[in-house]
Amino acid sequence: MSGITPSHRIPTRQIARLFPDEPLAPALGRDRAHDLVYAVCHQALEQERPLAEMLNQQKKVKAHLSEEEIKHLTDPAAYLGLASAMVDRVLQPV
């Protein structure tokens, strides 16, 4: 099983941060997109189901993201966050 699953036991807040709500923000608004993603993350943890599976069942999500996009967005290996900026900062001359 790929992507974020309950077996990772990541707190809901952290999972919601891993899955960017930006792809949904233009259509739903940033706050509504964040709230939707947060709620689905919580449900995935409660039901011990993969986040990608839960997101694929949401009509509001599926209207804007393909199954492949959801799979990519929920893959922790694909999420680098600020890693690039941190590496650049470390490599700057002192």
PyMOL commands that set and color helices and strands:
alter all, ss='L'
color gray80, all
select helices_A, chain A and resi 6-8+12-18+25-28+30-47+51-56+59-62+67-73+76-78+83-91
alter helices_A, ss='H'
color red, helices_A
deselect
rebuild
show_as cartoon
